[in-house]
Structure formats: structure tokens, C-alpha cells
């Protein structure tokens, strides 16, 4: 997992090519100290200024430069494993939701197409299936009924589980897709075979890219704010000054009150040798199911 504890920013003032001059800022980070983060920020700002000054295609190159940056998220909780090692971090993302970042517990994220995916705000699992009937695929189940997107995704997971009797999966329904957690094995996200494995499950390409770049598996624990009728956090980490702190605390109080009426995912079923849970998965699984409200029937957000 590459999620630094300390962050600092340095200003950039540059005239790229013959374009208008502009001012921006550049982040630096450190696992050790705020001072080291400031030094990294200054170094990156100097490199970025030089690069943008001489390169007219600064927009593309700026994006490329920032692509190597680690996750810029506030660390909320550190979960330890059986030998005292850090096995997961809970962070707050850019819009304010809590996210579980697991070092070796493989979460698999499967999204449905946005134009047809839908959550049932009040019904149970059966009601969700009713809202997801899709005529797009053209594929039919036995008896002539079209498969829903959810049924297709579940059928795919079941096929993979049947072909991998060594792998146990705990499956959840999310607002717009499915989530699975492998419970009996741990994985190295830097392993070259991880991308192919996630693709075989039909995992979201952006999720796969993020896992490999940030060297962890991610699962959102709390709802997206706009799905509950509120906006994202007004003050991102690190918050600068008392006004930013007060604005965040006010938003957090409202967010937590709203989130109490929603779940992030809902448990569906287990597949494979479910009795064997890896010793370092227990803590991750318990935290995940508790914070997501996986056993409740609250609306998904």
C-alpha cells in the first residue's frame, strides 16, 4: 500500500511555451515527516515548472507527471494482522467517503453499464433484480426469460468459482454492480497475474488500474454523498486553517447522519470453500461488513 501520512504543497508559476502565464501548486508527500513532504513538494514543483516552461503540450505532460502520485487521502485507521503488520488502511477519499485499502485481501469490483444499472431504494434483493432487467444482451435464461445484468454477473462469478475450487468468494450487491472478497487466500497486488485474474471476473478496468498503481485492493465503506442528497466534502485533506476544519466538521456531521440510513453494499451469497477464512482476512472482513451495513436492508448508496 502506498498511502503517505504527510502531505505538503508548493506553488508553481510558469509560462508554458507562448501560452498565458499561470499559477498552480504541486503536492509532495512523505511516510516519515511533514518537513520531508515539503521538500518533496518543492522538488516536484521545480521539476514541473521546468518541464512546463519548455514543453508546449503541457496539459498532457502534466497529467503524465501526476500519474505517478500516490493516493492523496487522509488515513483514518490502520488495521493490523496476526503478526502485527499493517494489513489495511481506512482512508477518506476526495469526496468524503471512507475507503478500505487492503494490502492483500482481494476485493473484486464489478460495475453494471451505467445507463441500465439501478438500485432499489426500498426493496430487498429480489426487488433489485426486478429493476435490472435488461434487453440489451439478447441472451436468455432457460425457459425463455432474459437474464438481468445482476443475474449475468452472478452467473459469471459462479462459473469462475466452480472452476476454481480453491477460491472462496463472499459476494455483495452494490448500488451499481457487484463486489466480491476472496476470503481464503491473500494476494500481492504487484503480482503480474492479478490484472488478468481481475479481468476474468469482469472487474472494472479503472479499478484494476488503481489496484496495480496504488498496490492495494480498494472497497468503499460508506455511501457516496450525492446519492444521499448532499454534496461532497467542502474541505479536502490536508485541511488548511480553522475555517476549513470547521467546514469539514459541519459537513461530516451531516454526512454521518445521512449515512446511518443507507448501506454501501448488501451481502448476497458465499461461493467455494467458505469454511476456510484466512487469518488475515478476518479483521478486514469484519470491518468491511460492519461499516458498509452489509447485513441490513437499507437503501444502497
C-alpha positions in Angstrom: 0.0 0.0 0.0 1.3 3.4 -0.9 -0.7 5.9 1.0 1.6 8.5 2.6 0.7 10.1 6.0 2.2 13.5 5.4 1.4 16.0 2.6 2.5 19.5 1.6 2.2 21.7 -1.4 4.4 24.1 -3.3 3.4 26.9 -5.7 4.1 26.7 -9.4 4.4 29.9 -11.6 5.1 29.2 -15.2 4.6 30.5 -18.8 4.4 27.3 -20.9 5.5 28.0 -24.5 3.7 31.0 -25.9 0.7 30.5 -23.7 -0.6 32.8 -21.0 1.3 32.5 -17.6 -0.5 30.8 -14.8 0.0 29.8 -11.2 -0.8 26.4 -9.7 0.6 24.2 -7.0 2.2 20.8 -6.7 1.9 18.2 -3.9 4.7 16.5 -2.1 4.3 13.5 0.3 6.2 11.5 2.9 5.7 8.5 5.1 8.1 10.0 7.7 7.6 13.7 8.4 5.9 17.0 7.3 9.3 18.5 6.6 10.2 15.7 4.1 6.8 16.2 2.4 7.6 20.0 2.0 11.0 19.1 0.5 9.4 16.7 -2.0 6.8 19.3 -2.9 9.5 21.9 -3.6 11.5 19.4 -5.7 8.4 18.3 -7.7 7.4 22.0 -8.2 10.8 22.9 -9.6 10.7 19.9 -12.0 7.2 20.7 -13.1 8.0 24.3 -13.6 11.0 23.5 -15.8 9.1 20.8 -17.7 6.0 23.0 -18.4 8.1 26.0 -19.4 9.9 24.2 -22.2 7.0 21.9 -23.3 4.1 23.5 -25.2 2.0 20.4 -24.7 1.9 21.0 -21.0 -1.6 19.7 -20.4 -0.8 16.1 -21.4 2.6 16.0 -19.8 1.3 17.5 -16.6 -1.2 14.6 -16.4 1.6 12.1 -17.1 3.7 13.7 -14.4 1.0 13.4 -11.8 0.0 9.9 -12.7 2.8 8.5 -10.5 1.5 10.3 -7.4 0.2 8.0 -4.6 -3.3 8.3 -3.2 -3.9 11.7 -1.6 -6.2 10.6 1.2 -6.4 11.1 4.9 -5.6 7.9 6.9 -8.3 7.3 9.4 -7.5 3.8 10.8 -4.7 1.3 10.5 -5.8 -2.4 10.7 -3.1 -4.9 11.9 -2.7 -8.5 11.0 -2.0 -11.6 13.1 1.7 -10.7 13.3 1.2 -7.0 14.0 1.8 -6.0 10.4 -0.4 -3.4 8.6 -2.9 -5.3 6.5 -5.3 -2.5 5.6 -5.9 1.3 6.0 -9.1 3.1 6.1 -8.9 6.4 4.3 -11.2 9.3 3.4 -11.4 9.9 -0.3 -11.7 13.1 -2.3 -15.5 13.4 -1.9 -15.5 12.3 1.7 -16.4 8.6 1.8 -14.4 6.1 3.8 -12.5 3.6 1.8 -10.8 0.3 2.8 -7.4 -0.2 1.3 -6.3 -3.8 1.7 -2.7 -4.9 1.3 -3.5 -8.5 0.3 -7.3 -9.1 0.7 -8.6 -9.1 -2.8 -11.7 -7.2 -3.4 -13.3 -7.5 -6.9 -15.4 -4.6 -8.2 -17.9 -5.4 -11.0 -19.9 -2.5 -12.4 -23.1 -2.7 -14.5 -23.5 -0.4 -17.5 -24.5 3.0 -16.2 -27.5 3.5 -18.4 -29.2 0.3 -17.2 -27.9 -0.2 -13.6 -30.2 0.8 -10.9 -30.6 0.4 -7.2 -33.8 -0.3 -5.4 -34.2 2.2 -2.7 -36.6 0.3 -0.6 -36.9 -3.3 -1.8 -34.7 -6.3 -0.9 -32.5 -8.3 -3.1 -35.5 -9.6 -5.1 -36.6 -6.1 -5.8 -33.2 -5.1 -7.0 -33.4 -7.9 -9.6 -36.7 -6.5 -10.9 -35.2 -3.1 -11.6 -32.2 -4.5 -13.5 -33.9 -6.5 -16.3 -32.0 -5.8 -19.4 -33.0 -6.5 -23.0 -29.6 -5.3 -24.3 -27.7 -8.5 -24.1 -30.1 -10.6 -26.1 -29.1 -13.7 -24.1 -31.8 -15.8 -22.5 -32.1 -18.0 -19.5 -33.7 -21.4 -19.5 -37.4 -21.1 -20.2 -37.1 -18.0 -22.5 -36.6 -15.3 -19.9 -33.9 -12.7 -20.4 -31.1 -12.6 -17.9 -30.8 -9.5 -15.8 -27.4 -7.8 -15.6 -27.2 -8.9 -12.0 -28.0 -12.5 -12.9 -25.4 -12.5 -15.6 -22.7 -11.1 -13.3 -23.6 -13.6 -10.6 -23.7 -16.5 -13.1 -20.2 -15.4 -14.2 -18.9 -15.4 -10.6 -20.4 -18.8 -10.0 -18.8 -20.2 -13.1 -15.4 -18.9 -12.0 -15.9 -20.3 -8.5 -16.8 -23.7 -9.9 -13.6 -23.7 -12.0 -11.5 -22.5 -9.0 -12.5 -24.8 -6.1 -9.5 -23.5 -4.2 -11.0 -20.0 -4.1 -13.7 -18.8 -1.6 -15.8 -15.7 -2.5 -18.1 -13.6 -0.4 -20.4 -11.7 -2.8 -22.2 -8.4 -2.3 -24.6 -6.2 -4.2 -23.6 -2.6 -4.5 -25.5 0.4 -5.8 -24.5 -0.2 -9.4 -22.9 -3.6 -9.5 -21.4 -6.4 -7.5 -18.4 -6.7 -5.1 -16.6 -9.9 -4.1 -14.0 -10.6 -1.5 -11.7 -13.6 -1.7 -11.7 -14.9 1.9 -9.4 -17.9 2.0 -6.3 -16.6 0.2 -4.2 -13.5 0.2 -2.7 -11.9 -2.9 0.1 -9.4 -3.8 -1.4 -6.6 -5.9 2.0 -6.2 -7.6 1.8 -9.7 -8.9 1.8 -9.7 -12.7 -1.1 -12.2 -12.8 -3.5 -10.0 -10.7 -4.7 -7.9 -13.7 -5.7 -11.0 -15.6 -7.4 -12.5 -12.7 -9.5 -9.4 -12.0 -10.4 -9.1 -15.7 -11.6 -12.8 -15.7 -14.1 -11.8 -13.0 -15.3 -8.9 -15.2 -13.8 -6.3 -12.8 -14.0 -2.6 -13.7 -10.9 -1.6 -15.8 -10.4 1.6 -13.8 -10.5 -0.4 -10.6 -7.9 -2.8 -11.9 -5.6 0.1 -12.9 -6.0 1.8 -9.5 -5.2 -1.5 -7.6 -2.0 -2.1 -9.5 -0.8 1.6 -9.4 -1.5 2.0 -5.6 -0.5 -1.5 -4.7 -3.7 -2.4 -2.8 -7.3 -3.6 -3.2 -9.9 -1.0 -2.5 -13.5 -1.1 -1.3 -15.7 1.9 -0.5 -17.1 1.6 3.1 -19.5 4.5 3.3 -22.0 6.0 0.8 -21.4 8.4 -1.9 -22.7 11.7 -0.6 -24.7 12.8 -3.7 -26.7 9.5 -3.6 -27.9 10.7 -0.2 -28.8 14.2 -1.4 -25.8 16.1 -0.1 -22.6 17.4 -1.8 -19.1 16.1 -1.3 -16.8 17.4 1.4 -16.0 21.1 1.1 -12.5 20.8 2.5 -10.1 18.1 1.2 -7.2 16.7 3.1 -4.9 18.2 4.3 -7.3 20.9 5.6 -5.6 24.3 5.9 -6.8 26.7 8.6 -9.6 26.8 11.1 -12.3 27.7 8.6 -11.5 24.5 6.6 -11.6 22.4 9.7 -15.0 23.9 10.8 -16.4 23.4 7.3 -15.4 19.8 7.2 -16.7 19.0 10.7 -20.0 20.6 9.8 -20.2 18.5 6.6 -19.0 15.3 8.4 -21.8 15.6 11.0 -24.4 15.9 8.2 -22.8 13.1 6.2 -22.7 10.7 9.1 -26.3 11.4 10.0 -27.4 10.7 6.4 -25.2 7.6 6.1 -26.9 6.0 9.0 -29.9 5.4 6.8 -28.0 3.8 3.9 -25.8 0.8 3.2 -22.9 0.7 0.8 -23.3 -3.0 -0.1 -25.6 -5.9 0.7 -24.4 -9.5 1.3 -25.7 -11.9 -1.4 -24.0 -15.3 -1.0 -20.8 -17.2 -0.5 -19.1 -19.4 -3.1 -16.4 -22.0 -2.7 -14.8 -23.4 0.5 -16.4 -20.8 2.8 -15.4 -22.5 6.0 -11.8 -21.6 5.4 -11.1 -17.9 6.1 -7.5 -16.8 6.0 -6.3 -15.5 9.4 -5.5 -12.0 8.0 -8.9 -11.7 6.2 -11.0 -11.9 9.4 -10.2 -8.4 10.6 -10.7 -6.9 7.1 -14.0 -8.8 6.6 -15.4 -7.8 10.0 -14.6 -4.2 9.5 -16.0 -4.2 5.9 -19.3 -5.8 6.8 -19.8 -3.6 9.8 -19.1 -0.2 8.2 -20.9 -1.0 4.9 -24.0 -2.2 6.6 -23.8 -5.4 4.6 -26.3 -7.3 6.7 -29.0 -4.6 6.6 -31.7 -4.0 4.1 -31.2 -0.2 4.0 -31.1 1.6 0.6 -27.8 1.2 -1.3 -25.7 4.3 -1.8 
